[in-house]
């Protein structure tokens, strides 16, 4: 019975460490951004790359925390405080969805399907967010191309990094 408790503690520590690491990476990669000059602004950033990889490799629960917390933390610390609660929900849902779709199969086709669904969540979630924040149904349309660009770039980089990332994680899990 003691071995099960020890194994559970070890798993919990591993999970907390992984989620913390990928949350920090999501925050840091979101710092690499370009502010869009159109409409109300917005950003194109690289934060979705560690979010996608973390969700694919560690699942929907981890993905929701990695994305929601990592990017909401960016909002709070970089002058986008009003956006933080929306980001927590929208990006948390993106991470959850990425992890859920790729939970059984981590194949390229499953990841591409997940990227497309996440793209729809991003577009819809931030469209609704901008409608709420700016009380305008038309202005948020201008943010859609930036959202598409952000997810497509992150999706391509994720697909390129997926196999090496799987190998690295398997090495760590073997030694754990």
Residue pairs with C-beta under 8 A, 6 or more apart in sequence:
10 176
14 176
15 58
15 62
18 54
18 58
18 62
19 54
19 58
19 62
19 65
19 66
22 50
22 51
22 53
22 54
22 58
22 62
22 66
22 70
23 65
23 66
23 69
23 70
23 73
24 70
25 50
25 54
25 70
26 47
26 50
26 51
26 54
26 66
26 67
26 70
26 71
26 74
27 47
27 70
27 71
27 73
27 74
29 45
29 46
29 47
29 48
29 49
29 50
30 43
30 45
30 46
30 47
30 70
30 71
30 74
31 45
31 74
31 78
32 45
32 46
33 43
33 44
33 45
33 46
33 47
34 43
34 44
34 45
35 41
35 42
35 43
36 42
36 43
36 44
36 143
36 146
38 142
38 143
38 146
39 139
39 140
39 142
39 143
40 130
40 133
40 134
40 139
40 140
40 143
42 126
42 143
42 146
42 147
43 146
43 150
44 146
44 149
44 150
44 153
45 150
46 153
46 154
46 157
47 70
47 71
47 74
47 154
48 67
48 94
48 150
48 151
48 154
48 155
48 158
49 154
49 157
49 158
49 161
50 66
50 70
51 63
51 66
51 67
51 70
51 71
51 91
51 94
51 95
51 98
51 154
52 98
52 111
52 115
52 118
52 154
52 155
52 158
53 158
53 161
53 162
53 165
54 62
54 63
54 66
54 67
54 95
55 62
55 63
55 64
55 66
55 67
55 95
55 96
55 98
55 99
55 102
56 63
56 98
56 99
56 102
56 106
56 111
56 114
56 158
56 162
57 106
57 165
57 166
57 169
58 66
58 99
59 99
59 103
60 95
60 96
60 97
60 98
60 99
60 100
60 103
61 96
61 99
62 95
62 99
63 94
63 95
63 96
63 97
63 98
63 99
64 92
64 93
64 95
64 96
64 99
65 92
65 95
66 95
67 91
67 92
67 94
67 95
68 87
68 88
68 89
68 91
68 92
68 93
68 95
69 88
69 92
70 91
71 87
71 88
71 91
72 84
72 85
72 87
72 88
72 91
74 80
74 87
75 81
75 83
75 84
75 87
76 84
80 87
82 133
83 129
83 133
86 125
86 126
86 129
86 132
86 133
89 125
90 121
90 122
90 125
90 126
90 129
93 121
93 125
94 118
94 121
94 122
94 125
97 114
97 117
97 118
97 121
98 114
98 115
98 118
101 110
101 113
101 114
101 117
102 110
102 111
102 114
104 110
106 162
106 166
108 159
108 162
111 155
111 158
111 159
111 162
112 155
112 159
115 151
115 152
115 155
115 158
118 151
119 147
119 148
119 151
119 152
119 155
122 147
122 150
122 151
123 144
123 147
123 148
126 140
126 143
126 147
127 140
127 141
127 143
127 144
129 140
130 136
130 139
130 140
130 143
131 137
131 140
134 140
